[in-house]
Amino acid sequence: MSTSKGYLSAAVVDGKLYVIGGTTRLPNRTNKVEMYDPVTDTWQTKAPMPTARSGFCAEALNGKIYAMGGIDASGYKDVLEVYDPATDTWMEKMEMPQTRSLFGSAVVNDLLYAYGGILNDTTPLPDIIQYDPETDSWTVTDDMPEPRPFCFGSSG
């Protein structure tokens, strides 16, 4: 990687690792996207994410990367942006039901899930939300037994 950063997110599509966003040094966030190809052992810079942020989650689903939530200098985010590696382009999708950062995510049965995290600097979230890319819609599912800030989980 050409940029040292933390609180980033990453996803794998077609055997290539995409490292997205993060914090270069607080409070500076980046929208940089870098792709690592293990076959050629090289890094390439890709189209930047529209919203520079950290503390967000990214998941690969059906050949695309979904980047959701996070935080930037103006506050917590409810944004959902989708990257298509085939065209090296980003698209905005339906916002999350509420802002969320430092949460976990997973893909199950072609649906995207976000769970836990924090709503703001002091409010942990107990809920689990589900995104359906076919309908571009979010559904609030069940709550976890306890609020879970700083989940940092993802699927592989």
C-alpha positions in Angstrom: 0.0 0.0 0.0 1.2 3.4 -0.7 -0.7 5.1 2.1 -0.3 4.2 5.8 -3.7 4.2 7.5 -6.0 2.7 10.1 -9.7 2.2 10.8 -10.0 1.2 7.1 -12.0 -1.5 5.6 -11.2 -4.2 3.0 -12.9 -6.7 0.8 -11.9 -9.4 -1.8 -13.4 -9.6 -5.3 -12.1 -12.1 -7.9 -9.0 -12.9 -5.8 -8.0 -9.3 -5.4 -7.8 -7.4 -2.1 -9.4 -3.9 -2.1 -8.3 -1.7 0.8 -10.6 1.3 1.2 -10.7 4.6 3.1 -9.6 4.9 6.7 -7.7 7.4 8.8 -4.3 8.6 7.8 -3.9 10.6 11.0 -6.8 11.8 13.1 -8.9 13.7 12.2 -7.9 13.2 8.6 -9.9 10.6 6.7 -9.1 9.3 3.2 -11.3 8.1 0.3 -8.3 6.3 -1.3 -8.9 2.8 -2.8 -6.0 0.5 -3.4 -6.1 -3.0 -5.0 -3.6 -5.7 -4.3 -3.2 -8.5 -6.9 -1.4 -11.4 -5.2 -0.7 -13.1 -8.6 1.5 -10.1 -9.7 2.3 -8.9 -6.2 1.4 -5.4 -7.1 -0.8 -2.5 -5.8 -2.9 -0.3 -8.0 -4.8 2.9 -7.1 -8.5 2.7 -8.1 -11.4 5.2 -8.3 -11.7 7.0 -4.9 -14.7 6.3 -2.7 -17.1 9.3 -2.9 -17.2 9.8 0.9 -13.8 9.9 2.8 -14.4 8.1 6.1 -13.1 5.7 8.7 -14.8 3.3 11.1 -17.1 1.9 8.3 -17.6 -1.6 6.9 -17.1 -3.0 3.4 -18.4 -6.3 2.2 -18.1 -8.1 -1.2 -21.4 -9.2 -2.6 -22.1 -10.4 -6.2 -18.8 -9.0 -7.5 -19.3 -5.5 -6.0 -18.1 -3.9 -2.8 -20.6 -2.3 -0.5 -19.1 0.4 1.8 -21.5 1.5 4.6 -21.7 3.9 7.5 -18.6 5.3 9.2 -17.5 8.7 10.4 -15.8 11.7 8.9 -14.9 15.2 10.2 -18.6 16.2 10.1 -19.9 13.3 12.1 -21.4 9.8 11.9 -22.6 8.6 8.5 -25.6 6.6 7.2 -24.2 6.4 3.6 -24.1 3.3 1.5 -21.8 3.4 -1.6 -21.2 0.5 -4.0 -18.0 0.0 -5.9 -17.9 -2.0 -9.1 -14.4 -3.3 -9.8 -15.3 -4.3 -13.4 -16.0 -0.6 -14.3 -13.9 1.1 -11.5 -16.9 3.2 -10.6 -18.9 4.1 -7.4 -22.7 4.5 -7.0 -24.7 5.8 -4.1 -27.5 3.5 -2.8 -30.2 3.8 -0.2 -28.9 5.3 3.1 -28.9 3.2 6.2 -31.8 3.7 8.6 -29.6 5.6 10.9 -26.0 6.7 11.3 -23.6 4.0 12.4 -19.8 3.6 12.9 -17.5 1.0 14.4 -19.9 -1.8 13.8 -19.8 -5.3 12.4 -21.1 -6.6 9.0 -21.7 -9.9 7.2 -23.2 -11.3 4.0 -25.7 -14.1 4.4 -27.8 -15.5 1.5 -27.0 -12.5 -0.8 -28.2 -10.0 1.9 -25.9 -7.6 3.6 -26.1 -7.2 7.4 -24.9 -4.5 9.7 -25.0 -4.9 13.5 -24.0 -3.1 16.6 -21.6 -0.2 16.5 -22.2 3.3 17.8 -24.8 6.0 16.8 -22.7 8.8 18.2 -19.9 9.2 20.7 -21.8 7.7 23.6 -24.7 5.6 22.3 -24.0 1.9 21.5 -26.4 0.2 19.1 -28.2 -3.1 19.7 -29.9 -3.5 16.4 -29.3 -5.6 13.3 -30.2 -4.2 9.9 -30.4 -6.0 6.6 -29.8 -4.6 3.1 -31.3 -6.2 0.0 -29.4 -5.1 -3.2 -32.2 -6.4 -5.4 -34.7 -3.9 -4.0 -32.1 -1.3 -2.7 -33.8 -1.3 0.7 -33.0 -1.7 4.3 -35.0 -3.7 6.9 -34.6 -3.5 10.7 -34.5 -7.0 12.0 -34.1 -8.1 15.6 -32.0 -6.5 18.3 -29.0 -8.3 19.8 -29.4 -9.2 23.5 -27.0 -6.4 24.4 -25.8 -3.3 22.5 -22.4 -4.0 20.9 -20.1 -1.1 20.1 -16.8 -1.7 18.4 -17.9 -5.0 16.8 -15.4 -5.0 13.9 -16.7 -8.3 12.5 -17.1 -9.2 8.8 -17.6 -12.1 6.6 -15.1 -13.7 4.3 
